[in-house]
Amino acid sequence: MDKKGVESFSRIMKHSNIVGIKLEKEVAPKVISQGEGIDPSELKEKSIPDERNGIQYDLVDEKCKNVFWVTHVKRGHFNKNFQKNLGELLFLKTHFPKIKCGIVLGKIKENYRPEYEIAYRLLWDAVYVVELKNGEWVYASQKFEPDETDKQVAREILNKQLEKISKITNMPTFTRFCSFPSLIGSSGLSLAQSTFEKVSSLKLKEITPNLLKEVFEDLIEKWKKKGIEENELKTFADGLTIDLLFDAINGLLIYLSKKFPHYKISQLFKSNDWNGLLGLFPPRAQSSKFWDYYNPPEYLVERIVEDVTLEFAEKVQEIKGCPGGFPLSTFLSDLGLNIQFKEDIGIKLKNCKYIVIQVKALSGGRGASGPKQAGYEAHRIAGLSFATRWNYNKSLGQILEKPLNKIVVLDGYWKGPIEYNYPEKIFEYIYKFACVKGIFLIDQINQIKECLRELLKSL
């Protein structure tokens, strides 16, 4: 864009005081118009390829030749935004390989991480950056550009991932998409918080299996009254037990208090301050820094992993997960960017092969943002999987796929769009675009174990 255009557009923005949603509705269309020559009135939100099967993209032209994302980060969660966008890029390029993909990136200085701007430039066709100054969006004064050779490598890795996705044609049959009540979450109908509330109201000093059972049964009835169908409720038919739930809820608190006594959640648990502990969770607390490592679904799955791997001790080198996760390099870190991601649980074998497990929980139902959040998390799972699947050896110029096998375990609400009669949409997207070996609900303990056994036998 020429200097006159920059000055002209900057003057427009200075008089507009555009912040927040105006980045998408007003600023981005003008940026794209000047950079791409597209009439701003042609740019609208659109689901591609359609409402039933597609993903909604921020700004799409009428002929569907140009698709633009618009994103800005208030709290520094560039990793989450980038993973989500990356998953959406995979979906779009699979269906429309020749479509032009661009992004308008809103830069907020105190939270900005320039390595992500470079990462977007490696994989998107057009990147425009604006920054927030005195409450107004203006063109960024500084650009962070990747090396052209690195860009070619990143595009080649993207093509390899798209080729891998295209070969996934035999989709498993999925029949269950919810498992209520979820173990964690802020819906008011999740097991952990409901248990803490019960202990607090009764002024008890500890959780017991019998109390947890009462809370669980009460939540089942509450979900039934909300119209949840029988097959959407947690079942004990496939290996889940009250003892396992008790270990997930209470055992994790004991584990954290012993291994991480400095954590606030550990201190509150040891002092039996259940009301204070409740105060760490949404909606009472806005920040996740005190509760995001309290993840009962993840802890439960790690116990399952440890149980199964005992049978294969001669093969297993390391198991790592809750609460710190299992760090993995990305092809972006191989290209010199400070971008590494984590799977929730990882099994490293002595032959240097891996099994990784992503565990996600959504506590709400169809109301509020349930379906939207399910889609958001599914896109993140796919983007993370893509970024961590490939290695690039810069000195040798080699692109290699990691010997990595992935399983996904879901808790709570994961149903696709009911209005289009496509409840399996989220599961099918994750299976194909995250290239996973299996997707399970958290109460399918026996199926998770069998999948792990088969993988461990084969690797």
TORLOVEX-495291 format. One record per residue (C-alpha): residue number from 1; z, x, y. Coordinates in steps of 0.2 Angstrom, whole numbers, plus 2048, in hexadecimal, padded with zeros to 3 digits. Last residue first. Layout:
[NUM,[Z,X,Y]];
...
This chain:
[459,[85A,815,709]];
[458,[856,808,6FD]];
[457,[867,805,6F6]];
[456,[86F,805,707]];
[455,[863,7F8,70D]];
[454,[865,7ED,6FE]];
[453,[878,7EE,700]];
[452,[878,7EA,713]];
[451,[86D,7DB,70F]];
[450,[879,7D5,702]];
[449,[888,7D8,70D]];
[448,[880,7CE,71B]];
[447,[87C,7C0,70F]];
[446,[88D,7BF,708]];
[445,[895,7BE,71A]];
[444,[88A,7B0,720]];
[443,[898,7AB,72C]];
[442,[891,7B6,73A]];
[441,[880,7AF,73A]];
[440,[873,7BA,733]];
[439,[863,7C3,738]];
[438,[85A,7CF,72C]];
[437,[850,7DF,72B]];
[436,[84C,7DF,73E]];
[435,[83C,7E4,748]];
[434,[844,7DF,759]];
[433,[834,7D6,75D]];
[432,[832,7CD,74D]];
[431,[843,7C8,746]];
[430,[84A,7C6,758]];
[429,[83C,7BA,75D]];
[428,[83D,7B0,74C]];
[427,[850,7AE,74E]];
[426,[84E,7A8,761]];
[425,[840,79C,75C]];
[424,[849,794,74D]];
[423,[84E,784,756]];
[422,[83C,780,75B]];
[421,[83B,76D,75D]];
[420,[833,76F,76E]];
[419,[842,766,777]];
[418,[84E,76E,76B]];
[417,[84A,77F,772]];
[416,[851,78D,767]];
[415,[863,78D,760]];
[414,[86D,79D,761]];
[413,[87F,796,765]];
[412,[88E,79E,75D]];
[411,[88E,7AE,753]];
[410,[87F,7B9,750]];
[409,[87D,7C8,744]];
[408,[86D,7D3,746]];
[407,[868,7E1,739]];
[406,[85E,7F0,73D]];
[405,[856,7FE,733]];
[404,[853,80F,73B]];
[403,[849,81E,734]];
[402,[844,822,746]];
[401,[832,820,74B]];
[400,[82A,831,750]];
[399,[820,836,75F]];
[398,[81B,848,760]];
[397,[817,853,76F]];
[396,[81F,862,767]];
[395,[82A,867,775]];
[394,[82C,855,77B]];
[393,[832,84E,76A]];
[392,[831,83C,76D]];
[391,[83C,830,763]];
[390,[839,81E,760]];
[389,[845,80F,75A]];
[388,[851,810,768]];
[387,[847,809,776]];
[386,[83F,7FC,76B]];
[385,[84F,7F5,764]];
[384,[857,7F4,775]];
[383,[848,7EA,77C]];
[382,[849,7DE,76C]];
[381,[85C,7DB,76E]];
[380,[85A,7D9,780]];
[379,[84D,7CB,77E]];
[378,[858,7C2,771]];
[377,[867,7C3,77E]];
[376,[85D,7BB,78B]];
[375,[856,7AE,77F]];
[374,[868,7A9,77A]];
[373,[86D,7A9,78C]];
[372,[85F,79C,790]];
[371,[864,791,781]];
[370,[876,791,786]];
[369,[875,790,799]];
[368,[87F,780,79C]];
[367,[87F,774,78D]];
[366,[877,779,77C]];
[365,[887,780,776]];
[364,[892,78E,77D]];
[363,[89A,79D,774]];
[362,[88C,7A9,773]];
[361,[88F,7B8,767]];
[360,[885,7C7,764]];
[359,[886,7D5,756]];
[358,[879,7E3,755]];
[357,[879,7ED,745]];
[356,[872,7FE,742]];
[355,[86D,806,731]];
[354,[868,818,733]];
[353,[85F,826,729]];
[352,[865,838,72B]];
[351,[865,83B,718]];
[350,[878,83B,719]];
[349,[878,829,720]];
[348,[87D,823,731]];
[347,[883,812,732]];
[346,[884,80A,743]];
[345,[88D,7FC,74B]];
[344,[88B,7F4,75C]];
[343,[87A,7FD,761]];
[342,[87B,807,770]];
[341,[86F,80D,77D]];
[340,[86A,81D,786]];
[339,[861,81F,796]];
[338,[863,82F,7A0]];
[337,[851,832,7A1]];
[336,[849,842,79B]];
[335,[83B,83C,791]];
[334,[846,83D,781]];
[333,[852,832,78A]];
[332,[844,825,78C]];
[331,[840,826,77A]];
[330,[851,820,778]];
[329,[861,829,771]];
[328,[86D,81F,767]];
[327,[880,81B,76A]];
[326,[889,811,75D]];
[325,[896,805,765]];
[324,[8A6,80A,76E]];
[323,[8B1,7FB,767]];
[322,[8AC,7F9,759]];
[321,[89E,804,752]];
[320,[89C,814,748]];
[319,[89A,816,735]];
[318,[896,828,730]];
[317,[88E,833,722]];
[316,[88B,825,715]];
[315,[881,829,705]];
[314,[88F,82E,6F9]];
[313,[89A,820,700]];
[312,[88E,813,6FA]];
[311,[89A,806,6F2]];
[310,[8A6,809,701]];
[309,[897,805,70C]];
[308,[899,7F2,708]];
[307,[8AB,7F1,70E]];
[306,[8A8,7FC,71E]];
[305,[89A,7F1,723]];
[304,[8A4,7E1,720]];
[303,[8B2,7E8,72B]];
[302,[8A5,7ED,738]];
[301,[89E,7DB,738]];
[300,[8B0,7D4,73C]];
[299,[8B2,7E1,74A]];
[298,[8A2,7DC,752]];
[297,[8A6,7C9,751]];
[296,[8B8,7CD,758]];
[295,[8B1,7D6,768]];
[294,[8BF,7DC,773]];
[293,[8B5,7EA,77B]];
[292,[8AE,7DE,788]];
[291,[8C0,7D8,78D]];
[290,[8C7,7E3,79A]];
[289,[8B7,7E9,7A3]];
[288,[8AF,7D8,7A2]];
[287,[8B2,7D4,7B4]];
[286,[8B3,7C2,7BA]];
[285,[8C4,7BE,7B3]];
[284,[8CB,7AC,7B1]];
[283,[8BB,7A5,7AB]];
[282,[8B9,7B1,7A2]];
[281,[8C6,7BC,798]];
[280,[8D3,7C8,79E]];
[279,[8DF,7BA,7A4]];
[278,[8E0,7B4,792]];
[277,[8E9,7C5,78E]];
[276,[8F5,7C1,79C]];
[275,[8F9,7B0,794]];
[274,[8FB,7B9,783]];
[273,[908,7C5,78A]];
[272,[90F,7CA,779]];
[271,[914,7DC,780]];
[270,[909,7E5,773]];
[269,[8FA,7D9,777]];
[268,[8FB,7DB,78A]];
[267,[8FB,7EE,788]];
[266,[8EC,7EE,77C]];
[265,[8E2,7E2,787]];
[264,[8E6,7EF,796]];
[263,[8DF,7FD,78C]];
[262,[8EA,80C,78C]];
[261,[8F0,809,77A]];
[260,[8DE,80D,773]];
[259,[8E0,811,761]];
[258,[8EF,807,75D]];
[257,[8EE,7F9,769]];
[256,[8DB,7F7,765]];
[255,[8DE,7F6,753]];
[254,[8EB,7E9,754]];
[253,[8E1,7DF,760]];
[252,[8D2,7E0,754]];
[251,[8DD,7DA,746]];
[250,[8E2,7CB,74F]];
[249,[8D1,7C3,752]];
[248,[8C6,7CB,745]];
[247,[8D4,7CD,738]];
[246,[8D8,7BA,73A]];
[245,[8C6,7B5,738]];
[244,[8C5,7C0,728]];
[243,[8D5,7B8,722]];
[242,[8CE,7A6,726]];
[241,[8C0,7AA,71B]];
[240,[8AD,7AD,71C]];
[239,[8A4,7B1,70C]];
[238,[895,7A5,70C]];
[237,[89C,794,709]];
[236,[8AA,796,716]];
[235,[8A0,78D,724]];
[234,[89F,78E,736]];
[233,[898,77F,73E]];
[232,[885,77D,742]];
[231,[882,775,731]];
[230,[88D,767,735]];
[229,[885,762,745]];
[228,[88C,764,756]];
[227,[88E,754,75F]];
[226,[89C,759,76B]];
[225,[8A8,750,761]];
[224,[8A4,75C,752]];
[223,[8A7,76B,75D]];
[222,[8B9,764,761]];
[221,[8BC,761,74E]];
[220,[8B7,773,74A]];
[219,[8C2,779,758]];
[218,[8D1,771,750]];
[217,[8CD,778,73F]];
[216,[8CC,78A,747]];
[215,[8DC,788,751]];
[214,[8E6,782,742]];
[213,[8DF,790,737]];
[212,[8E4,79D,745]];
[211,[8F5,796,744]];
[210,[8F6,798,731]];
[209,[8EF,7A9,732]];
[208,[8FD,7AE,73F]];
[207,[8FB,7B4,751]];
[206,[90A,7BC,759]];
[205,[919,7BA,765]];
[204,[918,7A7,766]];
[203,[91B,79D,777]];
[202,[913,78E,770]];
[201,[907,78D,77E]];
[200,[903,7A0,77E]];
[199,[8FF,7A0,76B]];
[198,[8F4,791,76D]];
[197,[8EB,798,77C]];
[196,[8E8,7A9,773]];
[195,[8E1,79F,764]];
[194,[8D5,795,770]];
[193,[8D0,7A6,778]];
[192,[8CB,7AE,767]];
[191,[8C4,79F,75F]];
[190,[8B7,799,76C]];
[189,[8B7,787,773]];
[188,[8BC,78B,785]];
[187,[8AA,791,788]];
[186,[8AF,7A3,78C]];
[185,[8AA,7AC,77D]];
[184,[8B1,7B3,76D]];
[183,[8B2,7AE,75A]];
[182,[8A5,7A0,75C]];
[181,[8AA,78F,756]];
[180,[89C,78B,751]];
[179,[88F,794,747]];
[178,[87D,790,74E]];
[177,[86B,793,749]];
[176,[86A,78D,737]];
[175,[85A,78B,72D]];
[174,[850,79B,72F]];
[173,[841,79E,723]];
[172,[83C,7B1,723]];
[171,[82C,7B6,72D]];
[170,[81E,7BE,724]];
[169,[813,7C5,732]];
[168,[81B,7D5,738]];
[167,[80C,7E1,73A]];
[166,[809,7DC,74C]];
[165,[81B,7E2,751]];
[164,[817,7F3,74A]];
[163,[807,7F4,754]];
[162,[811,7EF,764]];
[161,[81D,7FC,761]];
[160,[810,809,75F]];
[159,[808,803,76F]];
[158,[818,805,778]];
[157,[81A,816,772]];
[156,[808,81B,778]];
[155,[80D,813,789]];
[154,[81C,81E,78A]];
[153,[813,82E,785]];
[152,[805,82A,793]];
[151,[813,827,7A0]];
[150,[81B,837,79B]];
[149,[80B,840,79E]];
[148,[80A,838,7AF]];
[147,[81B,83E,7B4]];
[146,[826,830,7B9]];
[145,[828,82A,7CB]];
[144,[838,827,7D5]];
[143,[834,81F,7E6]];
[142,[83E,821,7F6]];
[141,[83E,816,806]];
[140,[83F,806,7FD]];
[139,[835,7F8,805]];
[138,[841,7EC,80E]];
[137,[84C,7DE,807]];
[136,[859,7D8,814]];
[135,[86C,7D7,813]];
[134,[86F,7E7,81E]];
[133,[863,7F0,812]];
[132,[85E,7EA,801]];
[131,[851,7F4,7F9]];
[130,[83F,7F1,7F3]];
[129,[836,7F9,7E5]];
[128,[825,7F4,7DF]];
[127,[820,7F9,7CD]];
[126,[80E,7F6,7C6]];
[125,[808,7F9,7B4]];
[124,[819,7F8,7AB]];
[123,[81E,805,79E]];
[122,[822,816,7A6]];
[121,[824,80E,7B8]];
[120,[832,803,7B1]];
[119,[83B,813,7A9]];
[118,[839,81C,7BA]];
[117,[842,80D,7C3]];
[116,[84F,80E,7B5]];
[115,[852,820,7B8]];
[114,[855,81C,7CB]];
[113,[866,814,7C7]];
[112,[86B,809,7D5]];
[111,[87C,801,7D6]];
[110,[881,806,7E8]];
[109,[86F,806,7EE]];
[108,[86A,7F5,7E9]];
[107,[857,7F6,7E5]];
[106,[84E,7E7,7E1]];
[105,[840,7EA,7D5]];
[104,[830,7E1,7D6]];
[103,[828,7E2,7C4]];
[102,[816,7E3,7BE]];
[101,[80D,7DF,7AE]];
[100,[7FA,7DE,7AD]];
[99,[7F3,7D4,79E]];
[98,[7E8,7DD,792]];
[97,[7F4,7DC,783]];
[96,[7F7,7CA,785]];
[95,[801,7C3,776]];
[94,[809,7D3,770]];
[93,[80A,7D9,782]];
[92,[814,7CA,788]];
[91,[821,7CB,77A]];
[90,[823,7DE,77C]];
[89,[825,7DC,78E]];
[88,[832,7CF,78C]];
[87,[83C,7DA,781]];
[86,[83B,7E8,78E]];
[85,[840,7DC,79C]];
[84,[850,7D8,792]];
[83,[854,7EA,78E]];
[82,[851,7EE,7A1]];
[81,[85C,7E1,7A7]];
[80,[86A,7E6,79B]];
[79,[869,7F8,79F]];
[78,[868,7F5,7B1]];
[77,[879,7ED,7B1]];
[76,[87E,7F5,7C2]];
[75,[887,7E6,7C8]];
[74,[87B,7DD,7D4]];
[73,[86B,7E2,7CB]];
[72,[85A,7DC,7D2]];
[71,[84B,7D6,7C8]];
[70,[83A,7CE,7CB]];
[69,[82E,7CF,7BC]];
[68,[81C,7CD,7BF]];
[67,[80D,7C7,7B5]];
[66,[7FB,7C9,7B9]];
[65,[7EC,7C2,7B0]];
[64,[7F3,7B1,7AD]];
[63,[7E4,7A9,7B7]];
[62,[7F1,7A0,7C3]];
[61,[7FB,7AF,7C6]];
[60,[80C,7B2,7BE]];
[59,[81D,7B5,7C6]];
[58,[82E,7B4,7BE]];
[57,[829,7B4,7AB]];
[56,[82F,7A6,79F]];
[55,[82E,7AB,78D]];
[54,[823,7A1,782]];
[53,[822,796,772]];
[52,[826,785,778]];
[51,[822,787,78B]];
[50,[812,790,789]];
[49,[80A,7A1,787]];
[48,[813,7A6,791]];
[47,[81F,79C,79B]];
[46,[81B,79C,7AE]];
[45,[824,79F,7BE]];
[44,[818,79E,7CC]];
[43,[80C,7AA,7D6]];
[42,[7FC,7A1,7DC]];
[41,[804,79D,7ED]];
[40,[806,7B0,7F0]];
[39,[7F3,7B3,7F0]];
[38,[7F1,7C3,7E5]];
[37,[7EA,7D2,7EE]];
[36,[7F4,7DE,7E2]];
[35,[800,7E8,7EE]];
[34,[800,7DC,7FD]];
[33,[801,7CC,7F3]];
[32,[80D,7D4,7E7]];
[31,[819,7D9,7F5]];
[30,[817,7C8,7FD]];
[29,[81B,7BF,7EC]];
[28,[82A,7CA,7E9]];
[27,[832,7C6,7FA]];
[26,[832,7B3,7FB]];
[25,[837,7AB,7EA]];
[24,[83D,7BA,7E0]];
[23,[846,7C4,7ED]];
[22,[84B,7B4,7F5]];
[21,[856,7B1,7E6]];
[20,[862,7BE,7EC]];
[19,[85F,7C4,7FE]];
[18,[852,7C0,80C]];
[17,[857,7C3,81E]];
[16,[846,7BC,823]];
[15,[843,7C5,834]];
[14,[845,7D7,82C]];
[13,[83A,7D1,81D]];
[12,[82B,7CD,829]];
[11,[82D,7DE,832]];
[10,[82D,7E7,821]];
[9,[81D,7DF,81C]];
[8,[814,7E5,82C]];
[7,[81B,7F6,82A]];
[6,[816,7F8,818]];
[5,[805,7F1,81B]];
[4,[802,7FD,82A]];
[3,[808,80B,81F]];
[2,[7FB,807,811]];
[1,[800,800,800]];
